[in-house]
Structures are given as structure tokens and as C-alpha cells.
Amino acid sequence: MAEGQQRLGSVIQKVITIPAAMQRVANPLPRIHHPDWLHRRVANAVDKFKQNKLTDFFKPAGVLDGSGEHIHDIEDDTGTSQVPPRTG
């Protein structure tokens, strides 16, 4: 019976807990422990002393932010288009 529980725990890790950890979500099933390699990988990803890349601070324009709202662009405030409309 213990072998069946171990196999089930392994499947739950692969499907639920490992993807959650990779997305920096708390373990949704605390009874299923993360493997040691995953602890090291997550700790390395959230290390506050790690130097970030410059590109990590910027997002492409027009992308949704984390809350699902559109990122505001200063050009949206002008109200008028710089390009005249096409005629015929």
C-alpha cells in the first residue's frame, strides 16, 4: 500500500506542486513535500541578493500588467492623432 501512496504523491508533485512552485505559488498541498532540487531552484530564483538583468525591469508597450489591466501609455493622453486620416 505504501508503494501506491508514493506513486500517487509523485504524480501529484509532477502535476500540481512542481508547476505551482515554478510559478512562485505557495505549495497548494503541504502534505506533499517539494523535492530538494526544487527547493534549491526556487530559493535561487527569489534570491534578493541576485543581480537582475536590465531587461527584467521593462515590459513591451501594450502588454497587460499582472492585474490584467492595460498598461497606460503617455501617448494615450494627447487625445489627437499625429497622423492625418486618409481620404479616398
C-alpha positions in Angstrom: 0.0 0.0 0.0 2.9 2.4 0.7 4.1 2.0 -2.8 0.8 3.1 -4.2 0.8 6.2 -2.0 4.3 7.0 -3.1 3.4 6.8 -6.7 0.3 9.0 -6.2 2.5 11.5 -4.4 4.9 11.5 -7.2 2.2 12.2 -9.8 0.7 14.9 -7.6 4.2 16.5 -7.5 4.5 16.5 -11.2 1.1 17.8 -12.0 0.4 20.2 -9.2 3.1 21.1 -6.7 6.1 21.5 -9.0 4.3 23.8 -11.5 3.0 25.8 -8.6 6.5 26.3 -7.2 7.9 27.2 -10.6 5.2 30.0 -10.8 6.2 31.1 -7.2 2.9 30.0 -5.7 2.8 28.5 -2.2 2.6 24.8 -2.1 -1.2 24.0 -2.5 -0.7 20.6 -0.9 1.6 20.9 2.1 1.4 17.2 2.8 3.2 16.6 -0.5 6.7 17.9 0.1 8.8 19.5 -2.6 11.9 17.6 -3.7 15.3 19.0 -2.6 16.2 20.1 -6.2 13.1 22.2 -6.4 13.8 23.9 -3.0 17.2 24.9 -4.4 15.8 26.2 -7.7 13.0 28.3 -6.1 15.5 29.7 -3.5 17.8 30.6 -6.3 15.0 32.3 -8.3 13.9 34.5 -5.4 17.4 35.4 -4.0 17.2 39.1 -3.1 21.0 39.5 -3.5 21.0 38.1 -7.1 21.7 40.8 -9.7 18.8 41.3 -12.1 19.1 41.8 -15.8 18.2 45.3 -17.0 15.6 43.8 -19.3 13.8 42.4 -16.3 12.7 45.9 -15.3 11.0 46.7 -18.6 7.9 45.4 -20.5 6.9 45.8 -24.1 4.3 48.6 -24.6 0.7 47.5 -24.8 1.2 44.5 -22.6 -1.2 43.6 -19.8 0.3 44.0 -16.3 -0.1 41.4 -13.6 -3.6 42.6 -12.6 -4.9 42.2 -16.1 -5.2 45.9 -16.8 -3.8 47.6 -19.9 -0.5 49.5 -19.2 -1.1 53.2 -19.6 0.9 55.0 -22.3 1.6 58.7 -22.1 0.8 59.0 -25.8 -2.8 57.9 -25.0 -3.3 61.3 -23.2 -2.8 63.5 -26.2 -6.3 62.9 -27.5 -5.4 63.7 -31.1 -3.7 61.6 -33.7 -0.4 62.9 -35.2 -1.2 61.1 -38.5 -3.9 62.8 -40.6 -6.8 60.5 -41.6 -6.6 59.1 -45.2 -9.0 60.4 -47.7 -10.2 58.4 -50.7 
